[in-house]
């Protein structure tokens, strides 16, 4: 990235003819990045274009003779179907809740890790453990922990509430209780990722700025909100953007825990159900494209709206 | 995963040392992959010849997971799909997509000889044999002789659902049914509709835009009315809406509520081990079996049909060997041995006269299963079966909300889904 950036920097001044050196750098840049660029185009652009093409058909894999061009009808059906909006709401409830909690917790962890000097490496490794666990495995762990027969949550809550919490409470019997466990599992697993990204931002703040504020009599909250946060805005926004895009595509946790029962189907699960179980390639592709557009819109809001510079995670 | 990949590449290579390697994708049947376990793995070992070896690959437990796995391999043109054990309801979908190798004309007579009618119906698509009938399952009406006597029911003659509901109400007992939103519920709904002389699909094989459903009919309304009545009178038990085969059997095993049950023949073996200390239930002699209840009085019932068909993949590199193996697997001797070892009934009629089979299913139950199989009405054949079944289950759930008009609602929803006007 820095190679192309500096190459662009040197060629930017308005000059009719490029110097030999600049031309050489530019062609070297293309030769170095070209093959990777071509591969990227082939493995991303082709499937995306093919999905868009397929989404214009009523096409079931096991019924090739019934294939019919329907234009944008699949999109109209999907966007006017209650099942789609139910999945949309479920997905965004998960995104908002997990993001807010992860941001607060991740920030707290990052600040602690930033201050602690002695077992620094050990601590950072320990914090990363949940993130290193495969999502399906962690989903099963949380599933078994919350179930009536194998779980211990109900026993703990029963004990903590002095017998007030029913031992046979079925966490997976309703929409919101299922989403609670799904969100908890998601938060447990990805907060470490958040805290490490935030730690990188924290570490880049010049400590003399904070000291100067302290000398000037700023309170802890003032130092945090006026000095620390503005100085790590870039890292913060990158962390939030990555987590948001990740969370929108949530699949494993609800798939393992509820299988989509009780209105806990997420957008990704809907796509998978249409394409893999029903082999409705047309409708499935339309839904996948819609999900892709949602991700694009969210990314655009962050990059344009909040002016996130993805090329720099450090000082803004 | 590595094992699956390894086996696939091995099978794809075709032969090792001049001996063809056939792969048979089997559904779990209690025998596992043990070549001495009495299940399909044992048949695979016994049917291997000097020309080919049959290797087994175990499919997942649920029928829908089995379908997904087979479908993905078939769609990808996997050449290891030599033999597959498939649920009868998926035959149409696979055949319509061109995934099944045509049955050799010379073998057709062998594969159709001596078979029960329902198994033949389920193995055909578009009037042609596309799969080999292997084993065949059917539901019977299980009842407590004492309860039937108390209610004044003559069980030597066919009974109707209405009679059963009245008898259960009178004796304060239950009728075990399957009404959870899963395939078993479709089995029940289909049996009720076919029992009333109706059909879920009126023109099987038609493409989605021309498909005609028979739910919005007298038969559909009658079926919905029976479900409504069982739910309203609470004779389906307190948790009817979450009852699968096991839950229904548990209801029948509960001494105070035990009255009637519609279920597959495996329950007879299960009752032998459901009593104290793993022995038989104390009232085993009180258990009777009869033909599936009639939807309308005087019309023969259409008992549910299940089982497994054998199919050969179109892209298999050993089609003729695979059909050769299918002949051996479905021979009368092997079907009898398989029925005794696993409790899964044969599709060949003569097997039910076998001495060992009669011993395993005594008191005339073996003959009753054969009669029921000949009378059975398979679920509708359609390349869109999965969507139709799921749509039906969704609109008929919970059973307490079912009204005669539910049949029409379900019909509209399913057609909308098939025509891409609604999501499922």
Interface residues (C-beta under 8 A of the other chain):
Chain A: X58 X60 X61 X62 X63 X64 X65 X66 X70 X73 X74 X77 X78 X81 X83 X84 X270 X273 X274 X276 X277 X278 X279 X280 X282 X283
Chain B: X64 X68 X71 X72 X75 X93 X94 X96 X97 X98 X99 X207 X208 X209 X383 X384 X386 X387 X419 X420 X421 X422 X423 X424
